[in-house]
């Protein structure tokens, strides 16, 4: 004999099940998120693990409501951090040394390193099968801002190849960071130093050719790191630890997925670039071992940074490693 549930009981059972589904639908719906403002030096596929963490929701999983603004230059990013417009800066760690040298009362401290190679490339007007840095002798190159990591690493590579940056070539340093590719396309310079996706865009337009990678030729350098004022790290330590956990997941994703899979994830960050092109760029960066194995900013890396600053004539004081680097939030050995 069949038993019939009363209508009211059936409806109540259905309603309970529906509410249970709703409550499980969004694991962050009832979680109070902490706002964190990041100012990044540039918006580039070079920083793929960071964007994976954003697009995959890893920051939200850690209770962070992340907002990102592009500063278009490390000097501008540092200004945003010092003024309080940004909580965290994502830039070359040389800026933290500069802030210290200028007497910052609340020093900006590096707490996580993302990239360990330069992310820019030498672009020529003609394709060159056997480029040598001596080929730049007597020519004009669109470089970067004096004292910025892109420019200093370029000069570092020149010196490693027996070139004198001040005498052997002319380096244009008055072109805005985001306008160098356009300036090159317009006829300025014989060569230019470009990040992605500008480098690949110049190639696809037939206006330039990648002939060398500064990332390959410079070797490992502490190129880009996340930093914050000492006061922020002290007051929001749990949030900073959560931030690095989310970032670590993005790095693990990049390490365990194909360039095409990574490109599909970060494509919303680059709506003007084809997914296939993003994949090519991710593969290019991956092959040159761009991303740090660990988020730890090592002492050896910091000492190399000071050496590069010293060679560039930018080092007026030598702050100790423990003063401008804090690895306690990374949670790695």
C-alpha positions in Angstrom: 0.0 0.0 0.0 1.4 3.4 -1.0 1.8 6.0 1.5 1.1 9.6 0.5 3.0 12.5 2.2 0.7 15.4 3.1 1.1 18.3 0.7 2.3 20.7 3.4 5.0 18.2 4.5 6.2 17.8 0.9 6.3 21.5 0.3 8.2 22.0 3.5 10.7 19.3 2.5 11.2 21.0 -0.9 11.6 24.4 0.7 14.3 23.1 3.1 16.2 21.5 0.3 16.0 24.7 -1.8 17.3 26.8 1.0 20.1 24.4 1.6 21.2 24.6 -2.0 21.0 28.4 -1.9 23.2 28.5 1.2 25.8 26.4 -0.5 25.7 28.1 -3.8 28.1 30.9 -3.0 30.7 30.0 -0.4 31.7 33.7 -0.1 28.1 35.0 0.2 28.0 35.1 3.9 31.7 35.8 4.4 32.7 39.4 5.1 35.5 40.4 2.7 38.4 42.7 3.6 39.1 45.3 1.0 42.7 45.4 -0.3 43.9 47.9 -2.8 46.8 47.0 -5.1 48.7 49.3 -7.4 50.6 47.4 -10.0 53.5 48.9 -12.0 52.2 47.6 -15.3 49.5 45.3 -16.6 51.3 42.6 -18.4 51.0 38.8 -19.1 54.4 38.8 -17.4 52.4 38.7 -14.2 50.2 35.7 -15.2 50.1 34.0 -11.7 48.7 37.1 -10.1 45.9 37.3 -12.6 45.2 33.6 -12.3 44.6 34.2 -8.6 42.2 37.0 -9.4 40.2 35.2 -12.1 40.1 31.9 -10.2 38.7 33.6 -7.1 41.6 32.7 -4.9 41.7 36.1 -3.2 37.9 36.0 -2.5 38.4 32.5 -1.1 40.8 34.0 1.4 38.3 36.7 2.4 39.8 39.5 0.3 37.9 42.0 -1.8 40.8 42.9 -4.2 40.9 46.0 -6.4 43.8 46.6 -8.8 44.9 49.9 -10.4 47.8 50.2 -12.9 50.3 52.8 -12.0 52.3 52.7 -15.3 55.6 53.1 -13.6 57.2 52.0 -10.4 57.6 55.6 -9.2 53.9 56.2 -9.6 53.1 52.9 -7.8 55.4 53.8 -4.9 53.8 57.2 -4.6 50.4 55.5 -4.4 51.6 53.3 -1.5 53.3 56.1 0.4 50.3 58.4 0.1 47.9 55.7 1.3 46.0 55.4 -2.0 47.2 51.8 -2.2 47.7 49.2 0.5 50.1 47.0 -1.5 52.4 47.9 -4.3 53.4 45.5 -7.0 56.6 46.8 -8.5 60.4 46.6 -8.8 61.9 46.3 -5.3 64.5 49.0 -6.1 61.7 51.5 -5.2 61.7 50.3 -1.6 65.5 51.1 -1.4 64.8 54.6 -2.9 62.1 55.3 -0.4 64.5 54.3 2.4 67.2 56.5 1.0 64.8 59.5 1.0 64.1 59.0 4.7 60.7 57.4 4.7 59.5 57.2 8.3 57.3 54.2 7.5 59.5 52.1 5.3 58.0 50.1 2.4 58.9 46.4 2.9 59.0 43.6 0.3 57.0 40.6 1.5 56.6 38.4 -1.6 58.6 38.1 -4.8 56.8 37.0 -8.0 59.2 37.2 -10.9 62.9 36.3 -10.9 63.8 37.3 -14.5 63.4 40.5 -16.5 60.2 40.5 -18.5 61.2 42.7 -21.4 62.8 42.1 -24.8 65.0 43.8 -27.3 63.0 44.7 -30.4 64.8 45.5 -33.7 63.3 47.0 -36.9 64.6 44.1 -38.9 64.7 40.4 -38.1 68.2 39.4 -37.0 69.3 35.7 -36.9 72.4 36.3 -34.8 71.9 39.3 -32.6 74.7 40.5 -30.3 74.5 43.4 -27.9 77.5 44.9 -29.7 75.0 45.4 -32.6 73.5 48.2 -30.5 76.8 50.2 -30.7 76.2 53.6 -32.2 72.5 53.1 -32.4 69.5 54.7 -30.5 67.4 52.5 -28.2 64.2 53.4 -26.5 64.9 52.4 -22.9 63.2 53.0 -19.6 63.1 55.5 -16.8 66.5 56.2 -15.2 66.7 54.2 -11.9 63.8 51.9 -12.9 64.4 48.1 -12.8 63.8 47.7 -16.6 66.4 50.3 -17.5 68.9 49.1 -14.8 68.7 45.5 -15.9 69.2 46.6 -19.5 72.3 48.5 -18.6 73.4 45.5 -16.4 73.2 43.2 -19.4 75.0 45.7 -21.6 77.9 45.8 -19.1 77.9 42.0 -18.9 78.5 42.1 -22.7 81.3 44.6 -22.6 79.2 47.7 -23.5 79.3 51.1 -21.9 75.6 52.3 -21.6 76.7 55.9 -21.4 79.1 56.0 -24.4 78.5 53.1 -26.8 74.8 53.9 -27.6 72.1 56.5 -27.1 69.3 55.4 -24.7 66.1 57.4 -25.0 64.6 57.7 -21.5 62.0 60.4 -21.8 59.2 58.3 -23.4 56.4 57.4 -21.0 56.3 53.7 -20.0 53.1 53.0 -21.8 54.1 54.8 -25.0 57.4 53.2 -26.0 55.9 50.8 -28.5 53.9 53.6 -30.2 57.0 55.8 -30.3 59.0 53.0 -32.0 56.2 52.4 -34.5 56.2 56.1 -35.2 59.9 56.1 -36.1 61.8 56.8 -32.9 64.9 54.8 -32.3 66.6 51.9 -34.0 65.7 49.5 -31.2 63.2 49.5 -28.3 62.9 47.5 -25.0 59.4 46.2 -24.6 57.3 44.1 -22.3 54.5 41.8 -23.5 52.0 42.0 -25.1 53.6 45.1 -26.8 56.6 43.0 -28.1 54.4 40.4 -29.8 52.0 43.1 -31.0 54.9 44.8 -32.8 55.9 41.5 -34.4 52.3 40.8 -35.5 52.1 44.2 -37.1 55.5 43.7 -38.9 56.9 46.8 -37.2 59.5 45.1 -35.0 61.1 41.8 -34.2 62.1 40.2 -30.9 65.9 39.6 -31.2 66.9 39.0 -27.5 65.3 38.4 -24.1 66.7 40.5 -21.2 65.2 37.8 -18.9 67.4 35.1 -20.4 70.5 37.3 -20.8 70.4 38.8 -17.3 69.9 35.6 -15.4 68.0 35.5 -12.1 67.2 39.0 -10.7 64.6 40.0 -8.1 62.5 41.8 -10.7 59.1 42.3 -9.3 57.8 42.0 -5.7 54.8 42.8 -3.6 55.4 45.4 -0.9 53.6 47.5 1.7 54.3 50.0 4.4 55.6 48.6 7.7 52.6 49.9 9.5 50.2 48.1 7.2 52.1 44.8 7.6 51.9 45.2 11.4 48.2 46.1 11.5 47.0 43.7 8.9 49.3 40.7 9.1 46.5 38.2 8.8 45.3 39.8 5.6 48.8 39.9 4.1 49.2 36.2 4.9 45.9 35.5 3.3 47.0 37.5 0.2 50.2 35.4 -0.1 48.2 32.2 0.2 46.0 33.2 -2.7 49.0 34.3 -4.7 50.7 30.9 -4.0 47.7 29.1 -5.5 48.0 31.2 -8.7 51.7 30.2 -8.9 50.8 26.5 -8.4 48.1 26.8 -11.1 50.6 28.2 -13.6 53.1 25.6 -12.7 50.7 22.7 -13.3 48.7 23.9 -16.4 49.5 24.4 -20.1 50.0 27.8 -21.6 46.6 27.5 -23.4 44.8 26.6 -20.1 46.5 29.6 -18.4 45.6 31.9 -21.3 41.9 30.9 -21.1 41.8 31.8 -17.4 43.6 35.2 -17.7 42.0 36.3 -21.0 39.4 38.6 -19.3 42.4 40.6 -18.0 43.5 41.3 -21.6 40.3 41.8 -23.7 42.2 43.3 -26.6 44.6 40.4 -27.0 43.6 37.1 -28.7 43.7 34.1 -26.4 46.0 32.3 -28.8 48.4 35.2 -28.6 48.2 35.2 -24.8 49.1 31.5 -24.8 52.2 32.2 -27.0 53.3 34.9 -24.6 52.7 32.7 -21.5 54.8 29.9 -23.1 57.6 32.4 -23.9 57.7 33.6 -20.3 57.4 30.0 -19.0 60.3 28.7 -21.1 62.6 31.4 -19.7 61.8 30.4 -16.1 60.2 33.8 -15.4 58.3 33.0 -12.2 59.9 32.4 -8.8 59.7 28.9 -7.5 59.0 30.4 -4.1 57.4 33.7 -3.0 60.4 34.2 -0.7 62.6 37.2 -1.5 66.0 35.7 -0.8 69.0 37.4 0.7 71.1 36.5 -2.3 68.5 38.2 -4.6 68.4 41.3 -2.4 72.2 41.6 -2.5 72.2 41.3 -6.3 69.6 44.1 -6.4 71.9 46.3 -4.4 74.8 45.4 -6.7 72.7 46.4 -9.8 71.8 49.7 -8.0 75.4 50.3 -7.2 76.6 49.7 -10.8 73.9 52.1 -12.0 75.0 54.8 -9.6 71.6 54.8 -7.8 72.7 53.4 -4.4 73.3 56.1 -1.8 72.8 53.8 1.2 72.8 50.1 1.8 69.8 49.1 4.0 70.2 45.6 5.5 68.1 42.8 4.1 66.1 42.4 7.3 65.0 46.0 7.1 63.4 46.0 3.7 62.4 42.3 3.3 60.0 40.4 5.5 59.3 36.7 4.6 57.1 35.8 7.6 53.9 36.2 5.6 54.9 33.8 2.9 54.7 30.6 4.9 57.5 28.9 2.9 61.0 27.9 3.7 
